[in-house]
Amino acid sequence: MNAPLPRSSCVAVVQAQGGQPVPACLDALSLALSLSGAGERTLLAILAPNPEPVARDLAGQYGCPTVAVSVADGASAGSLAAVLAGMVREAGAQWVCLGHTPFSADLAPALAVLAGGCCVPGVEAVERGEGGPVFSRSVAGGRLIQKISPLAFPAVLTVLGGSQTPPEESVGPAGEVVFREAGAAPEGIRSLGVLRRTGQEPGLADAEAVVAVGRGMGCEENLGAARRLAALFPRGVLAGSRPACDLGWLPHRCQVGITGATVAPALYLACGISGAFQHVAGMRGSRFVVAVNRDENAPIFHVADLGVKEDAVNFLPLLAQACEKRRKEGGS
């Protein structure tokens, strides 16, 4: 018999891979903690084949009651949605927060239907309105901001990675951990497995520094200095705008923007990127943005903390050389 769940107005659903929470799910946890009522603890639901280690870590870090949901091989969004909908009803939750990931794009609407509520995808911010929380999300390819006040509950929200401040850890006791299981896929659905990225390079979601190149770099042969710069950071990654990836300079898994990845590194260096809204939507959560572009009217300068009006093809080799020299001299 399953242990009963505590009552909570907010549930944060956290996917775990390789024994670690998916980064975007920590943004969902942060939003969930802010939505919970005063003196109330958010309920965490950890989804993984072996969820107990992650569940106990997060229960200790944030002091939240936590459900470790064992996900069977081949479990579908439908089977997980059924388990989560039962948990949401049992907890009496009004809000359910998930990271904005490919899997949650399938899971969130199914959960909203089974729980009898609504779904708001791609949440970037929240503000307090007269009738309760108002959620903001980008629409029309990032050109407009839509504000939504849910009228049906529970409201299932997917939260963009990098859109929230990191959740604050608790100084109190660890939350209790209970267990649930999710069944396999229903008849008619068959899992084809998961393809993992090969190699040891960090992914965009994990990068602390992103060196992004655009069409202004001229050709693939001019990317050498950008690669050298990215390699100078312990968690540096080379990325590209959609035109750069469409031209074949970089694989599409390196693309940042509306149709690519959303990133929020400590440093984002935009090189030869004009700054179209489709690209800016994918990197607006970056903490410090440096733009290098020879066009002083390029839109990227409007979102940059530091702008360099220079041809990136000429500037980057000089910057890489200066950084390499400083590193050899013992500088940071």
N, C-alpha and C positions, 0 to 999 in steps of 0.2 A: 504494500500500500504506500502511495506517495505521501511524503510529508507535506502538510499544508503550507501554502505560501502566505506571507504577510500582505496586508493591504498596502497598496501604494498607488499614487496617482500617475506614476510615470515608470515605464519600463524601457531600459536601454538594451538593445540586442547587439551583441558583440560577436563577430565571426573571428575565429582564431585559425591561423595557418602556421605550421612549423613551430607550434608551441608559443606563438606570439599573437597578440591582437592585430587584426588588419588595421593599419593606421587610420583610415577614414572612420573606423568605428569608435575611435577615441574622441573624434569630434561629435559623434552621436552621443557618447557618454557625457561629454561636457554640456551639450544642450539639455540632455535629460536632467542633469543635476540642477541646472538653472531653472527648469520648469517645475521641479518638485516643490511642494509647499514647505513653508517654514517648519523646521523640526521634523520633517518627513524624510525618510530614506528612499532613494531610488532603488528599484528592483533591477538587478542585472540578469541577463540571460546569455550564457556563453555557448556558442555553437561550434562544436569540433568533434572529430572522431574520438579524441581523448581529452575532454574538456576540463577534467578536475584540476590539473596543475595551474592552468590559466585562471580558472574560477577562483581558486584559493588565493592566487597572487592578487587579483583585482579586488576580491572581498577584503583582503588585508590592506591594500593601498587606499581604498575609498570607503571602507566601512559599510558597504552596502550588502544587504541580503542578496544572495546570488544563487541562480539556478544553473547547474551544469547540465547542458542538453547534449547527450551523446547522439551524434549524427551517424547513422549507418551508411555504409558504402552504397551509393546509388540513391540516397535520399533526395527527394525532389523538393522544390519550393512548396508544392502542394502539401506534402506530408509534414514539412516543418511548419507551414502556416497553420495546420490543424492543431499541432502541439502548442504553438505560441498563442493561438487564439484562445485556447482553454486556459492558459496561464494568465492572459490579459483579463479574461472574465473573472477568474478566481481572485486576482489582485484588485479588481475594480479600477483598473488603470484608465485614465483619460488620454494619456499621451504615450506613444510608442516610438522610439527613436532608433533608426538604423543608419549605418554608414551608407553613403551613396556609392555602391559597388555594382558590378554587373549582376551578381547574384541577388542583391536586394531589389534590383529593378524587377525581378521576377517574383521575389518573396513578398515585398511590401503590398502591392495591390491585392494579391491573394489573401494576405492576412487581413487587410482592411475589409474585404468582402465577407470573410468568415466571421470576423468580429463585429460586423454590422456598423462599421464606421466609415471613414474617408481616408484618402491617401494624398499626401502633399509631397511630391518628389523634389529633390534638388534644393533643399532649404539652405540659404546662405546666412540669414540673420533673423533675429527675433526682436520685437519691441512690444512694449505693453500698451494695449489699446483699452478703450473704455469697456469693451466686452470681453477682454482677456488677451492672450498673446496673439500677435499679428506676425506672420511669417513672410519673409521676402525670398524670392527666387528669380533667376534670370529667365526671360522668355524672348522669343523672336530672335534667336541666335545671339543672345546677350545684349541686344540693343535696348531692351526694356526691362524694368524691374516690376514684377507682379507681387502684390501684397495680398495675403490670404488670411482670413479669419475663419477657421473651421466651424461648421454648424452641426456636423455629425461626429459622434464620438464612439469609440476611441479614434483619435486622429493618428494615423501612421505616417511618420515623417522620415524621409531619407535626407541625410545631412552631408553636404559637400565637404570633402577632405580639405583641411586648411582654412575652413571658414570660421572656426571657433578657437578661442584661447584654450590652451591645454587644461584639462580638468585638475582641480586642486585635490591633493591627497588629504585623507582624513588623519587626524591625530588620535582618534578614538579607537575602540576595539574593532577587530575584524568582523565582517558580517558573516552570518551563518550561510553555509553552502548546502543546498539540497540538490537532488538529482531527478532528471527526466530522460526519457528516450524518445527519439524520433524514428519512425518506421522507414522501411525502404520505399522506393517509388511505387505509386499505384500501378495497377495493370495498364499496359499501353505506353508506359514511359520507361525508357532504358537509358541509364547513364553511359556516356561514351568516354568517361574519364576526364582527367584534368591534365593539360599540358603545362609543365613548369618551364620557366625561363632557364636556359642553360648558361654556364659561365658563372664567374664570381663577381661581375660588376654589379653595383647597387642599382636598384630600380629607381624610377623617378619618385615614387611615393616615399622612399627612404632617404632621398638625397638632402644633404645640408647645403650644398651649393649646386646650382644648375647654370651651365653655360649654354645658352640657346642661340642657335644660328638661324638666319633667315635668307631670303633670296638675295639680299644685299651683299652676301659673301661672294657672289659671282659664280663660283663653281665648286665642285666637291674637293678639288685639289687645294682650295684655300682654307680648308677646315683644320689643317694641322695645328695651328697656334691655338685654336679653340680646344682641341683635344689635349694639348699640353697644359692649358690653364685648368681644365676640368680635373686632370690627373694630379694637380698640385694639392687638391683638397682630399682629406681622408674619405669623405663621402661625396665626392664630386661626380657629376654626371653630365655628359654631352647630350643636348636635346635640340629639337628643331621646331620651326613653325610648319604649318601644313604645306606651304609651297616647297620648303626645303625637303620635306619627306616625300611629297609627290614627285619631285624631280629625281628621287632615288639617292640623294646624298646620305640619308639616314633611314633606317627601317621605321615603319610607322609606329612601332611600340615606343619610339623616342619622341613622338609628336605631343606638343603641349597646345591645349586650346579646347574649344567647344567640342570638336570631334576627336579629341585626343585625351591626354591626361590632365588632371587638375593637380597642381603642385603648390607647395607652400614652404619653400626652403628658407634658410636664413639669408642666403644671397642668391639673387637671380640676375645674371648678366645677359642682357639681350643684345645680340650683335647682328647688325644689318637687318633688324626686324622693324617693320613700319609701325606695328602696334594696332592692327585692325582689332575690332571688338571681339572677334572670334578667338583671337590669341590671348588678349588681355583677360578674357573670362577664365582662362585656365591658369593664370599665374598671379591673379590679383591678391591672393593671400600671402605672397612672398613678403618677408619682413624688411628686406632692403633690396631695391631694384636699381641696377646700373644699366643705362642704355647707351649704346655706341651706334651712331647713325650720322651719315653725312648730310641728311636732309634736316635742317633745323626745325621744319614744320611737321616732322613725323609725329603721329599721335602717341607713340611710345613715350615721348618726353613728358607727356601729361601725367603719366603714372610712375615715372622714375623718381627716385630719391636723389640720384646723381646722373647727369646727362653729359655725354662727351660728343661734341659735334666734330666727327672725324670719320673718314672711311675705315670701316672695321677691318677691311683686308690689310690696310697699312698699320692700323693701330694695334691690333691683337698680337702680332709678333713682338712688338716693342714691349707691350704689357707683360706677355709671357716671359720674355727675357729678363725684365726687371724683377718679376716675382721669383723666377728661378735664382737670380743672383742674390736676392734678399734671403731666400731660404738657405742657400749655401753659406751665407754669412751668419746664419743662426737667427734670423728674424722670423716673425710669424706671418 
